Amino acid sequence: MHVHVDEPGQALTLSGQLDASTVPDVRLALHAAVDRGHGDLVVDIADVELLDATGLGVLVGAHRRAGRHGRRLVLRSVPPRVDRLLFISRLYLVLHVDRSRPVSVA
């Protein structure tokens, strides 16, 4: 898993596998971004290859932390396979997804 800080406290890009082995580092990065910024925290996940239940949990946790800080966690460039997972788990009702920039299917 690679975490790239696009704009400190405002925007991150995640790439690779978001699973039990990578969650601790991602959690630290998300919490730091929530704590340092204001307004929406945009997380681009176009290059997330794998997302398991633990990865979903860290996104939900960051969403809740953002809410406590008066912010929103916004997922951008959600790949179709992750979008299906959000639908099946009903997390699309909880997490904010920016659908203004569609992800191309290669």
N, C-alpha and C positions, 0 to 999 in steps of 0.2 A: 504494500500500500504506500502510495506517495501522496502527501498532503502539500499542496502549493498554496501559499498565501498570496492571493491576487491583490487584495487591498486589506491591510491590517484591520481587523474588527468588522469588516464589511463583506468580504468575498473570499471564498476558498474554492479550490478545485481538488477533488479526490479522484485518484486513479488507481487501478489494481483491484485487489480483493479486500472487501470489507467483511471480515469474519472474526471469529473468536481470537485468532492470533494477532490481528491488527487493531482491534478495537481500543486497547489502552492508549495508543498514540493518537488515534483519531479523536477519541474522547477529550484528551488534553488539548488538542488543537481547536476543537469546537468550543470547549469551555472557555479557553483563552480568548477566542474571537468574540464570543457572546459577552464576556466580561469587559472587553476593551472598546467595543463599538457602540453604535446607536443605530436605530432604524432597522431595516431588514438585514439579516445575515444571509447572503446568497451562497448556496453550496452547489457547485456544478458537479454533477455525477455522470457526465456523458461517458467517461472512460472507466467507470466502475465495472469490472468484469464479473464479479461475484459478490452477492449480498446475501448473507444468511440471517437467521433470526437474531443473533447477537448484534449484527450490523444494524438491523432494523431497530433494535433496542437502543443503540447509541444515538441514532437519529431522533427517536422519540424523546430520549432523555435530553438531548440538546434543544429540541423543540420546547420542552417544558421549562428548561432553564432560561431560554430566550423569553418565553412568556412571563416568567417571574421578573425579568429585567425590562419588561415593556417592549420587547422586540418580537420579531417573527423570524423563524427559520424557514427559508424558501429554497426548495430544491429546483434546480434548473437543469435543463438538458437531460431529462430522465430517460434512460434507454427503455425500449419497449418491454424487455424482460423484467426490468425493475418495476415498471409501471404496472405490469400484470401482477407482480408480487404485492404491490401496494393495494391493488384492487381486491385480490383474493384475501388478504389479511384485513381488509377494510381500513387500512391506515390512510387511504386517500381521503377519508373523512376527517382525519386528524392533522396530517402533514400538509403544508402548503406547497403546491407544485406549480411552477411557472410554465405554462404551456404556450407562451408566446414565441418561443424558439424551438420548433420541432427538431428532433434528432433524426438524422438520416439513417436508414438501415442499410448497412453495407453488405 
